[in-house]
Amino acid sequence: MLAGRELGIELSGTMAHSYVMRFGREDQAFLAFARAYPGRAVLLLDTYDTLAGARTVAALAPQLRADGIVPRAVRLDSGDLFELAPAVREILDDADLADVGIFASGDLDEYRIAELVKRDVPINGFGVGTQLGTGGDAPSLGVVYKLVEDTTGPKIKLAPDKLTLPGRKQVYRFTERGRAVYDVLALADEPAPGGRPVLEPMLANGRRVGPREPLAAARARRAAAVDALPDHLRSLQAPRPAYPVRRSDGLAELVGRLRDERASSPAGGPRAR
């Protein structure tokens, strides 16, 4: 709600099973929710029986239409979507509710969604919860703070299989015909190797650099960045070949120099932690 107010996002939502269960009858819950969110409500069908819920919406259609509160969609949150969605679509269409969409949720991931789309199941939108907040195939991401530079200069860690790249960095993206081809990881203070610098400062001295941009500008930038990706990187399968990221000459030279300095130190220098 706060994001909608602060950023001007159009808000919509769906009801919970507990909302339906608080009413004596399912049709009472649907009417109350549709009146609370006229024209924007998404009615949850499967608290008791999905097809029965769809028939309840169909029976309410004349009253909903007369009151100007036809819901935006109905939601399917369980069961076999490949069978239920076409059946619900038929019930809605027969009730002259062709403009009411079908929204699906319930432990969906990108692979189930891709199969539903491939088989042309009549679903207009998808809600992904658990699999978006925590990926099922990789539920954790190992991220550890490593020092790469301090007031005395760049730092490197040489532990086996845990080499770190020293120094403050910038990433440069190279494109051809509007598509990203490869990136170069370079030191922030070395001459630009070409391409477009990707990293931009957002905070300085604890404050935002420049005014907050409109949400529409961030959306447009994201869309342009996705459009610029090679097609094979947008596949659900692991990309082959992987997107190339190269090291600049300056970064490679710094890694070599610090490695040599560490090797030539009498006691190997202070150990990295």
C-alpha positions as CSV (number, residue, x, y, z in Angstrom):
1,M,0.0,0.0,0.0
2,L,2.8,2.4,0.9
3,A,4.7,1.7,-2.4
4,G,1.5,2.4,-4.3
5,R,1.0,5.7,-2.6
6,E,4.7,6.8,-2.7
7,L,5.5,5.5,-6.2
8,G,2.2,5.8,-8.0
9,I,1.8,2.1,-8.6
10,E,-1.7,0.9,-9.5
11,L,-2.6,-1.6,-6.8
12,S,-4.6,-4.7,-7.2
13,G,-4.8,-7.9,-5.3
14,T,-6.6,-11.1,-4.6
15,M,-8.5,-12.4,-1.6
16,A,-7.3,-15.0,0.9
17,H,-8.9,-18.3,1.7
18,S,-9.5,-17.1,5.2
19,Y,-11.5,-14.2,3.8
20,V,-13.9,-16.6,2.1
21,M,-14.1,-18.8,5.1
22,R,-15.2,-15.9,7.3
23,F,-18.5,-15.7,5.4
24,G,-21.3,-18.1,5.7
25,R,-21.5,-18.6,2.0
26,E,-19.0,-18.2,-0.8
27,D,-21.2,-15.9,-2.9
28,Q,-21.4,-13.5,0.1
29,A,-17.6,-13.4,0.2
30,F,-17.4,-12.7,-3.5
31,L,-19.9,-9.9,-3.4
32,A,-18.3,-8.2,-0.4
33,F,-14.8,-8.4,-2.0
34,A,-16.1,-7.2,-5.4
35,R,-17.8,-4.2,-3.8
36,A,-14.7,-3.4,-1.8
37,Y,-12.5,-3.3,-5.0
38,P,-15.0,-2.5,-7.8
39,G,-13.6,-3.5,-11.2
40,R,-10.3,-4.6,-9.7
41,A,-11.1,-7.6,-7.6
42,V,-9.6,-11.0,-8.2
43,L,-11.9,-13.7,-6.7
44,L,-10.3,-16.9,-5.3
45,L,-12.2,-19.9,-6.5
46,D,-10.8,-23.0,-4.8
47,T,-11.5,-22.5,-1.1
48,Y,-14.0,-25.4,-1.4
49,D,-14.4,-26.5,-5.0
50,T,-12.9,-24.7,-8.0
51,L,-15.6,-25.4,-10.5
52,A,-18.3,-24.7,-8.0
53,G,-16.7,-21.4,-7.3
54,A,-16.6,-20.5,-11.0
55,R,-20.3,-21.4,-11.2
56,T,-21.0,-19.1,-8.3
57,V,-19.2,-16.2,-10.0
58,A,-21.3,-17.0,-13.2
59,A,-24.5,-17.0,-11.1
60,L,-23.5,-13.6,-9.7
61,A,-22.7,-12.1,-13.1
62,P,-26.0,-10.2,-13.7
63,Q,-25.8,-8.6,-10.2
64,L,-22.1,-7.8,-10.6
65,R,-22.7,-6.3,-14.0
66,A,-25.7,-4.2,-12.9
67,D,-23.6,-2.9,-10.0
68,G,-20.6,-2.1,-12.2
69,I,-18.3,-4.3,-10.1
70,V,-17.4,-7.1,-12.5
71,P,-14.1,-8.6,-11.2
72,R,-10.9,-8.2,-13.0
73,A,-10.1,-11.9,-12.7
74,V,-10.6,-15.2,-10.8
75,R,-7.7,-17.0,-9.2
76,L,-6.8,-20.7,-9.3
77,D,-4.5,-21.7,-6.4
78,S,-4.5,-25.4,-6.4
79,G,-5.4,-28.5,-8.5
80,D,-4.5,-29.5,-12.0
81,L,-4.3,-26.2,-13.9
82,F,-4.1,-27.9,-17.2
83,E,-7.7,-29.2,-16.6
84,L,-9.2,-26.6,-14.4
85,A,-8.3,-23.5,-16.3
86,P,-10.1,-24.5,-19.6
87,A,-13.1,-25.7,-17.6
88,V,-13.3,-22.4,-15.6
89,R,-12.8,-20.4,-18.9
90,E,-15.8,-22.2,-20.4
91,I,-18.0,-21.5,-17.4
92,L,-17.1,-17.8,-17.4
93,D,-17.5,-17.4,-21.2
94,D,-21.0,-19.1,-21.0
95,A,-21.9,-16.4,-18.4
96,D,-20.8,-13.6,-20.8
97,L,-17.7,-13.0,-18.6
98,A,-15.2,-13.3,-21.4
99,D,-13.5,-10.1,-20.1
100,V,-12.8,-11.7,-16.7
101,G,-9.3,-13.2,-16.7
102,I,-7.9,-16.2,-15.1
103,F,-5.0,-15.8,-12.7
104,A,-3.0,-18.8,-11.5
105,S,-0.9,-19.3,-8.4
106,G,0.2,-22.1,-6.1
107,D,3.8,-23.1,-5.9
108,L,4.5,-22.1,-9.5
109,D,8.0,-21.8,-11.0
110,E,9.3,-20.8,-14.4
111,Y,9.2,-24.4,-15.7
112,R,5.5,-25.0,-14.8
113,I,4.6,-21.6,-16.3
114,A,6.5,-22.4,-19.5
115,E,4.7,-25.7,-19.9
116,L,1.3,-24.0,-19.3
117,V,2.1,-21.4,-21.9
118,K,3.5,-24.0,-24.3
119,R,0.2,-25.9,-24.1
120,D,-1.8,-22.8,-24.6
121,V,-3.7,-23.2,-21.3
122,P,-6.1,-20.2,-21.0
123,I,-4.4,-18.4,-18.1
124,N,-3.9,-14.6,-18.3
125,G,-1.4,-14.1,-15.5
126,F,0.7,-15.9,-12.9
127,G,1.6,-15.3,-9.3
128,V,4.9,-16.7,-8.1
129,G,5.6,-16.5,-4.4
130,T,7.8,-19.1,-2.7
131,Q,9.8,-19.9,-5.8
132,L,10.5,-16.2,-6.3
133,G,11.6,-15.4,-2.8
134,T,13.6,-18.6,-2.5
135,G,14.6,-20.5,-5.6
136,G,13.8,-24.2,-5.3
137,D,16.9,-25.3,-7.2
138,A,19.3,-23.1,-5.2
139,P,17.7,-22.0,-1.9
140,S,20.8,-20.2,-0.7
141,L,23.5,-18.0,-2.2
142,G,26.9,-18.0,-0.6
143,V,27.9,-14.3,-0.3
144,V,30.8,-13.3,1.9
145,Y,32.4,-9.9,2.5
146,K,36.0,-9.8,1.2
147,L,38.3,-6.8,1.4
148,V,39.6,-5.6,-1.9
149,E,41.0,-2.2,-1.0
150,D,41.6,0.0,2.0
151,T,43.5,3.2,2.8
152,T,46.8,1.4,2.3
153,G,45.9,0.1,-1.2
154,P,44.5,-2.9,-3.0
155,K,44.2,-6.3,-1.2
156,I,44.1,-9.8,-2.5
157,K,43.2,-13.2,-1.1
158,L,45.1,-16.2,-2.5
159,A,43.4,-19.1,-0.8
160,P,43.0,-22.1,-3.1
161,D,39.7,-21.8,-5.1
162,K,39.0,-18.5,-3.4
163,L,41.1,-16.0,-5.2
164,T,39.7,-12.5,-4.9
165,L,40.3,-9.7,-7.4
166,P,41.8,-6.6,-5.8
167,G,40.9,-3.0,-6.2
168,R,37.9,-0.8,-6.8
169,K,36.3,-1.8,-10.1
170,Q,34.1,-0.8,-13.0
171,V,32.3,-3.0,-15.5
172,Y,32.2,-2.1,-19.2
173,R,29.6,-3.7,-21.5
174,F,30.3,-4.2,-25.2
175,T,27.4,-4.4,-27.7
176,E,26.9,-5.2,-31.3
177,R,23.7,-4.1,-33.1
178,G,22.1,-3.3,-29.8
179,R,22.9,-6.7,-28.2
180,A,25.3,-7.3,-25.3
181,V,28.3,-9.4,-26.5
182,Y,30.7,-9.4,-23.5
183,D,31.7,-7.4,-20.4
184,V,35.1,-6.3,-19.2
185,L,35.9,-6.1,-15.5
186,A,38.4,-3.3,-15.0
187,L,39.9,-1.2,-12.3
188,A,37.9,1.9,-11.6
189,D,41.0,4.2,-12.1
190,E,42.4,2.6,-15.2
191,P,41.7,4.0,-18.7
192,A,38.4,2.7,-20.0
193,P,38.9,-0.3,-22.3
194,G,35.8,0.8,-24.3
195,G,32.2,-0.2,-24.1
196,R,29.7,1.4,-21.8
197,P,30.3,1.7,-18.0
198,V,27.6,-0.2,-16.2
199,L,28.2,0.8,-12.5
200,E,27.0,4.2,-11.4
201,P,27.2,5.8,-7.9
202,M,23.9,5.9,-6.1
203,L,25.0,7.2,-2.7
204,A,27.8,9.6,-1.7
205,N,28.5,10.5,1.9
206,G,25.4,8.7,3.0
207,R,23.1,10.6,0.6
208,R,21.4,9.8,-2.7
209,V,23.3,11.1,-5.7
210,G,20.7,13.2,-7.6
211,P,16.9,13.1,-7.3
212,R,14.9,9.9,-7.2
213,E,13.9,8.9,-10.7
214,P,10.3,8.1,-11.6
215,L,9.4,4.4,-11.4
216,A,8.5,4.5,-15.1
217,A,12.1,5.4,-15.9
218,A,13.4,2.4,-13.9
219,R,11.0,0.1,-15.7
220,A,12.0,1.4,-19.1
221,R,15.7,0.9,-18.3
222,R,15.1,-2.7,-17.1
223,A,13.1,-3.5,-20.2
224,A,15.9,-2.1,-22.4
225,A,18.5,-4.1,-20.5
226,V,16.5,-7.3,-20.9
227,D,16.0,-6.6,-24.6
228,A,19.7,-6.2,-25.1
229,L,20.5,-9.7,-23.7
230,P,21.4,-12.4,-26.3
231,D,18.5,-14.8,-26.9
232,H,20.3,-17.8,-25.4
233,L,20.7,-15.9,-22.0
234,R,16.9,-15.5,-21.8
235,S,16.3,-19.2,-22.1
236,L,15.1,-21.2,-19.1
237,Q,18.0,-23.6,-19.8
238,A,21.6,-23.0,-18.7
239,P,23.2,-20.8,-21.4
240,R,25.6,-22.4,-23.7
241,P,28.0,-20.7,-24.2
242,A,28.1,-18.8,-21.0
243,Y,28.1,-15.0,-21.2
244,P,31.8,-13.9,-21.4
245,V,33.2,-11.6,-18.8
246,R,36.9,-10.7,-19.3
247,R,39.5,-9.1,-17.1
248,S,41.1,-5.9,-18.2
249,D,44.9,-5.7,-18.7
250,G,45.2,-3.4,-15.7
251,L,43.3,-5.8,-13.4
252,A,45.3,-8.8,-14.6
253,E,48.6,-6.9,-14.0
254,L,47.5,-5.9,-10.5
255,V,46.6,-9.5,-9.6
256,G,50.0,-10.7,-10.9
257,R,51.9,-8.0,-9.0
258,L,50.2,-8.6,-5.7
259,R,50.7,-12.3,-6.1
260,D,54.4,-11.9,-6.7
261,E,54.7,-9.5,-3.8
262,R,53.1,-12.0,-1.5
263,A,55.3,-14.8,-2.7
264,S,58.5,-12.8,-2.2
265,S,57.6,-11.6,1.3
266,P,59.9,-13.3,3.9
267,A,57.0,-14.7,5.9
268,G,54.4,-14.5,3.2
269,G,53.0,-11.3,4.8
270,P,49.9,-11.2,7.0
271,R,47.5,-13.9,6.2
272,A,44.2,-13.0,4.6
273,R,41.1,-13.9,6.6
